[in-house]
Amino acid sequence: MDSYKKIIQKAKQDGLKPTNDGPKILKKAINSSKWRLILSTLTVLLLIVPTCYMLTYLYYAFGTKSTTLMDVTSKTLYITEPNTSLEELEFDMGFSLFSMNLSFEQYKQIGDDFYPAKTYDLQFILNDLVKKEENSKLEKIYPKNPTQTNQWLAHPGQHVELNREREWRVLSGLPDKTVVEAYISLSDLYSVEEVISEMENIDVTWAAIYTGTEDKMLSNEGKVISPIGYPVQPDQTSWSPFKESTSHEETFLNILKEIKLYEEIATKISSHKNLELAERIDYIEQNGFKTYGVVVTGPKTEIESLRNSERVRYMKLGEVKLWNWAR
């Protein structure tokens, strides 16, 4: 019996002995908790990022936002950038987290052929244009931010910083076997058909439309505005909003109404800082379509002959290329 009591007593004493394993156990538990937290966080992030990419894709692709933004972009450039066009197959679209990148090339007609004019790289975050980069491939330097006095197409009553005689002298000094692009400011307001009838041997590619603001290039609020207009020639390129259009004038007016809903984006896309579409739409609907300036292209000698026209006020020489006129 004494032996049994001794064994019990020893067991009790052993259970009361202090141990140094407590801090180690606590540290191990803390480390284990940290790793569980890290792994849980990584798991959540790995789930969130693909989900966000999927939502981005759904927002642009299935929510028709990508198509809408491409439409606004192309239509804005067609009505604000004279004598330019886009090709549908040239659009390069890419998606990143909550954003869409859009890259494309713009063309100009010079003579019979179309030449690269600019490349654009745009980035949209959701529905907002946050970055715009453009690289010109043109020989001429065009004003990035048009003002009242540096317009390439001027209303008959507007003063512009343009040396009329110098432009004609430069044109006359070019070889006869060249084709040129020229910006023609008219002496009065005319219908586009009247202008075309006087320019039979050249192409009238784009017409600036009078919207009640171009005589001073100022809106009712005093903001500097710039020319807007539409392509004159039939356009069969896939992406053109004027493809198979029965009336370019009506198509132009409809485009103004469409992009008015996205005017902030359109203003960022365009080099023009103020479009003032509501005011200009109202004027056109009340007064119709008249042009005060056109862009033309053709043989140098044919453009030069316009100097004697009573309808021509100013000429600003644009791009020049080697002979490609096959008519």
C-alpha positions in Angstrom: 0.0 0.0 0.0 2.8 2.4 0.8 4.3 1.7 -2.7 1.0 2.6 -4.3 0.8 5.9 -2.3 4.3 6.8 -3.3 3.4 6.3 -7.0 0.4 8.6 -6.7 2.4 11.2 -4.8 5.1 11.2 -7.5 2.5 11.6 -10.2 1.0 14.6 -8.5 4.4 16.2 -8.0 5.3 15.7 -11.7 2.1 17.4 -12.8 2.9 20.5 -10.8 6.4 21.0 -12.1 6.8 24.2 -14.1 7.6 23.8 -17.8 9.3 26.0 -20.4 7.1 24.7 -23.3 4.3 27.3 -22.8 5.9 30.3 -24.7 6.9 28.0 -27.6 3.3 26.7 -27.9 1.9 30.3 -27.9 4.4 31.4 -30.5 3.6 28.5 -32.7 -0.1 29.2 -32.4 0.4 32.9 -33.4 2.5 32.0 -36.4 0.0 29.5 -37.5 -2.8 32.1 -37.3 -0.7 34.6 -39.3 -0.2 32.1 -42.1 -3.8 31.2 -42.1 -4.7 34.9 -42.5 -2.2 35.3 -45.3 -3.4 32.3 -47.1 -7.0 33.4 -46.7 -6.2 36.9 -48.0 -4.4 35.5 -51.0 -7.3 33.2 -51.7 -9.7 36.1 -51.6 -7.5 38.2 -53.9 -7.1 35.4 -56.3 -10.9 35.1 -56.5 -11.5 38.9 -56.7 -9.0 39.7 -59.5 -10.5 37.2 -62.0 -14.0 38.3 -61.0 -13.1 41.9 -61.6 -11.7 41.0 -65.0 -14.8 39.1 -65.8 -17.0 42.0 -64.7 -14.9 44.4 -66.9 -15.3 42.1 -69.9 -19.0 41.8 -69.3 -19.4 45.6 -68.9 -17.7 46.4 -72.2 -18.4 43.4 -74.3 -22.0 42.4 -73.3 -23.1 45.8 -72.1 -22.4 47.2 -75.6 -20.1 49.8 -74.0 -17.3 49.0 -76.3 -19.4 49.4 -79.4 -20.9 52.7 -78.0 -17.4 54.1 -77.2 -16.1 53.1 -80.7 -19.1 54.7 -82.3 -18.7 57.9 -80.4 -15.0 58.0 -81.2 -15.3 57.3 -84.9 -18.3 59.7 -85.4 -16.6 62.5 -83.5 -13.5 62.3 -85.7 -15.5 62.1 -88.9 -17.3 65.4 -88.1 -14.4 67.3 -86.5 -11.3 66.2 -88.4 -11.6 67.4 -92.1 -10.9 64.9 -94.9 -10.2 61.9 -92.7 -11.6 58.4 -92.5 -11.2 55.3 -90.4 -11.2 51.6 -91.3 -13.1 49.1 -89.1 -10.4 46.4 -89.3 -7.8 48.8 -88.0 -9.4 49.0 -84.6 -7.4 47.2 -81.9 -9.2 46.7 -78.7 -7.9 45.4 -75.4 -9.2 45.1 -71.9 -7.4 45.5 -68.5 -8.8 45.9 -65.0 -11.9 48.2 -65.3 -10.6 49.7 -68.5 -10.6 49.4 -72.3 -7.8 50.4 -74.6 -8.5 51.4 -78.2 -5.9 51.8 -80.9 -6.5 52.7 -84.5 -5.2 54.6 -87.5 -6.7 57.5 -89.4 -6.4 58.2 -93.1 -6.5 61.2 -95.4 -7.4 61.3 -99.1 -4.8 63.0 -101.2 -5.5 62.7 -104.9 -6.9 59.3 -105.6 -5.2 57.5 -102.7 -5.6 57.3 -99.0 -2.6 57.8 -96.7 -2.0 57.2 -93.0 -2.6 60.5 -91.1 -2.5 59.8 -87.4 -2.4 56.9 -85.0 -4.6 57.1 -81.8 -4.2 55.3 -78.5 -7.2 55.8 -76.1 -7.8 54.4 -72.7 -11.2 54.4 -71.1 -11.9 53.6 -67.4 -15.4 52.4 -67.4 -17.2 55.2 -69.3 -14.6 57.9 -69.0 -11.7 58.7 -71.4 -8.6 59.0 -69.2 -5.8 58.9 -71.7 -5.4 60.1 -75.3 -2.2 59.8 -77.3 -2.0 60.7 -81.0 1.0 60.6 -83.3 0.8 62.4 -86.6 2.3 61.0 -89.8 1.5 64.2 -91.8 4.0 66.7 -93.2 2.0 69.7 -92.2 1.6 70.8 -88.6 -2.0 71.4 -87.7 -3.1 73.4 -84.6 -3.9 71.0 -81.8 -6.1 73.5 -80.1 -7.8 75.7 -82.6 -8.4 79.4 -81.6 -10.4 82.2 -83.2 -7.5 83.2 -85.4 -5.7 80.1 -86.5 -8.5 78.3 -88.2 -7.8 76.5 -91.5 -11.4 77.1 -92.7 -12.7 80.6 -92.0 -16.2 82.1 -92.2 -16.5 85.0 -94.7 -16.8 87.5 -91.9 -14.0 86.1 -89.8 -10.4 87.5 -89.7 -7.8 84.8 -89.8 -4.0 84.8 -89.5 -3.4 83.6 -93.1 -1.2 85.0 -95.8 -3.4 84.5 -98.9 -0.7 85.3 -101.4 2.0 83.1 -99.8 -0.3 80.0 -99.9 -1.0 80.5 -103.6 2.8 81.1 -104.4 3.7 77.9 -102.6 1.1 76.0 -104.6 2.2 77.4 -107.9 5.8 76.4 -107.1 4.9 72.7 -106.9 5.6 70.4 -109.8 2.6 70.0 -112.1 2.5 66.3 -111.7 1.6 66.4 -108.0 -1.7 66.0 -106.2 -2.6 68.2 -103.2 -5.0 68.7 -100.4 -6.3 72.3 -100.0 -8.6 74.0 -97.4 -10.8 76.4 -99.2 -12.6 79.2 -97.3 -15.5 80.6 -99.3 -16.5 84.2 -99.9 -20.1 83.6 -98.8 -22.4 80.8 -97.5 -23.3 78.3 -100.2 -25.0 74.9 -100.4 -22.6 72.0 -100.8 -24.1 71.2 -104.2 -23.3 74.8 -105.5 -19.7 74.4 -104.4 -19.3 70.9 -106.0 -20.7 72.2 -109.3 -17.9 74.7 -109.6 -15.2 72.1 -108.8 -15.8 69.4 -111.4 -12.3 68.2 -111.9 -11.3 67.8 -108.3 -12.8 66.0 -105.3 -14.6 68.0 -102.6 -13.9 65.7 -99.6 -15.3 67.5 -96.6 -17.6 70.5 -96.0 -17.7 72.7 -92.9 -21.3 73.5 -92.0 -22.4 76.9 -90.7 -24.0 76.6 -87.3 -24.5 80.2 -86.4 -21.3 80.5 -84.4 -18.5 80.4 -87.0 -18.5 84.2 -87.9 -16.8 84.8 -84.6 -15.9 81.2 -83.7 -17.6 81.8 -80.3 -20.6 80.1 -78.7 -23.3 82.1 -77.0 -21.3 81.6 -73.8 -18.2 83.1 -75.3 -16.4 79.8 -75.7 -14.0 79.3 -78.7 -15.4 76.6 -81.0 -14.1 75.0 -84.1 -15.5 73.8 -87.5 -17.7 70.8 -87.7 -18.9 69.2 -90.9 -19.2 66.0 -92.9 -17.6 64.0 -95.7 -19.0 64.9 -99.1 -17.9 62.0 -101.2 -19.7 58.6 -101.1 -18.0 56.5 -98.5 -18.1 52.7 -98.6 -15.5 51.9 -95.9 -16.9 49.5 -93.4 -16.7 51.8 -90.3 -17.9 55.0 -91.9 -21.2 56.3 -90.4 -21.9 57.7 -93.9 -21.7 54.3 -95.6 -24.7 54.0 -97.9 -26.1 57.2 -96.6 -28.9 58.7 -98.8 -28.3 62.2 -97.4 -25.0 63.1 -95.8 -26.7 66.2 -94.4 -29.3 64.2 -92.4 -26.7 61.7 -91.4 -24.5 64.5 -90.1 -27.4 66.0 -88.1 -28.3 62.6 -86.6 -24.6 62.1 -85.6 -24.6 65.4 -83.8 -27.7 64.3 -81.8 -26.2 60.9 -81.0 -22.8 62.2 -79.7 -24.5 65.0 -77.8 -25.4 62.3 -75.2 -21.6 61.7 -74.8 -20.4 65.3 -75.4 -17.8 65.2 -72.7 -16.1 62.1 -74.1 -16.4 63.5 -77.7 -14.7 66.8 -76.6 -11.8 64.8 -75.1 -11.5 62.7 -78.3 -11.5 65.7 -80.6 -8.8 68.3 -80.8 -11.6 70.8 -80.4 -12.1 71.9 -76.8 -15.7 73.0 -77.1 -18.3 71.4 -79.4 -21.4 73.2 -78.1 -23.6 70.7 -79.8 -27.0 71.7 -78.4 -26.7 75.2 -79.7 -25.5 74.2 -83.1 -28.1 71.4 -83.5 -30.9 74.0 -82.8 -29.4 76.4 -85.5 -29.2 73.7 -88.2 -32.7 72.5 -87.5 -34.1 76.0 -87.9 -31.9 77.3 -90.7 -30.7 74.3 -92.8 -27.3 73.4 -94.2 -24.9 75.9 -95.6 -21.1 75.7 -96.0 -18.5 78.4 -95.6 -15.5 76.2 -96.4 -14.5 72.9 -97.9 -11.5 70.6 -98.2 -10.6 69.6 -101.7 -8.0 67.3 -103.3 -6.8 66.8 -106.9 -4.1 67.8 -109.4 -2.1 70.8 -108.4 -3.1 72.6 -111.6 -6.8 72.1 -111.0 -6.5 73.4 -107.4 -4.5 76.4 -108.7 -7.3 77.3 -111.1 -9.6 78.0 -108.2 -7.6 81.2 -107.5 -9.8 83.0 -110.1 -13.1 81.9 -108.6 -15.3 84.6 -107.0 -16.4 82.0 -104.5 -12.9 81.4 -103.1 -11.7 83.7 -100.3 -8.7 81.9 -98.8 -6.7 78.8 -99.7 -4.6 76.9 -97.1 -2.4 74.2 -98.6 -2.5 70.8 -96.9 -0.7 67.6 -97.8 1.2 67.1 -101.1 1.9 63.8 -102.8 3.4 62.4 -106.0 1.0 62.0 -108.9 -1.6 59.3 -108.4 -4.5 60.8 -110.3 -5.8 58.2 -112.7 -8.8 60.0 -114.3 
